[in-house]
Amino acid sequence: MIIPSLSGIRFTTDENMADIAARYAAAFAGGRTGKIVVGRDARPSGKAIAKTIIKTLTKAGCTVTDIGIVPTPTLTMAIIKLKAKGGVMITASHNPTEWNGLKLFDASGDYLNHVLGI
């Protein structure tokens, strides 16, 4: 089950995370080219999700800068500092480990919830 929130989407790790990540990354890319920053929290599922997102964005024509494990505010500052076209944060915030999620940002570090259908 995909659950929308004010800052993105959440899903449980027993779901097909690769499919969910690829679908939302493709929608995010949606004609967007240029640099995209990707970060994640320390959840065990984050590395696999990041790999799928980076592959999908690269295939769509984006140049990806993977900044690894960082807090969400660091990702938004990296978007601005690197003059990226946007960013993807892989995190489920305060939710338990069996959850993960995506937060999408534009070039100014603002949430892009409309891409997520929110």
N, C-alpha and C positions, 0 to 999 in steps of 0.2 A: 504494500500500500504506500503510495506517495502522499505525503501530507504537506500542503502548502503552509508557510508561516509568513510573518511580516517581512522576513529577511531572506527568503529562499524556499527550498523544499527539503524535506527529511524523508528518509526511507530506511527500512531495516536491512541489515546485511544478509538476511536469508533470502532476499529478493535477488533478481538478476541485475546486480549493480552495474555490470559492464554495459548492459543494454540501456539502463536508465541514464548512465553517464554519457554514453555515446549519443543518445537521443537529444539530451539537453545541450550538450556541447555543440552538436550540429545546428540546433536552433539558435544558439548563442552566436555561432560563427555567421550564420545567415547572410552571407555576402560581405561580412566584415573581413578586411585584410589588415595586415600590420601586426604589431607586437601585442601579444596577450600574456599577462602574468598569471601563473598558476601557483597556488599555495595550498597547504593542507595542515590539519591538526595532527596529533600523534596517534590517532586511532589506527589499529592494525589494518583496517580495510582501505585506508587512505591512499596507500602507495599504488595499489591495483587500480583504484578509481582514477588517480592522477595519470597513470600510464594510458588508460583508455581515453581520457579527456585530451591529453597531449597529442595522441595519435589522431584523434578525430579533428582537432583544431588544425594540426599540421596538414592533414589531408585536404582540409577546406581552404588552405592557402594562408593560414596565419603563421606568424613566427612566434614560438612560445618560449618564454623565459620561466623556467621552473625554479621557484625560490625555496622549495622544500617546506619543512615544518616551521610555521610562523603563526602568530596571532592574526586575526582578521584585520585589525587596524594596520599592521605592518604591510599586509597585502595591498590595502588601499593606498598607503603612502608610496609603495613601490610602483603602483600604476602611474601615479602622478610624477614621481621622480624619473621613471624610465620613459615617460611620455608614451605610454602604451595606449592602445585603443580600448582596453578593458581588462577584466580579470575574472578568474574563477577561484573561489575559495571552497575547498572540500572540508566540510565540518558539519557536525550536528550540535555544535555549541555545548550546552549543558546536558544534553541527553545521554543516556547510558551507552556503553561501548557498542552494543549491537545495532545502534543507529549510525547513519552517516547522512550527509546531505550536501547541497550545493548552494552557494551564494554567488550571484553574478553581478558584476559591476561594470559601469561605463568608464570612459576615459577620465572623468573627474572623481571617480571613486564612489559614485552614487549607485544604489541598488537598481538592478534592472528586472524587477519582478514581472513586468509584462512579458518577457521572454519565457518565463516560467508559467505563464497563464494565471498569474495571481493578480 
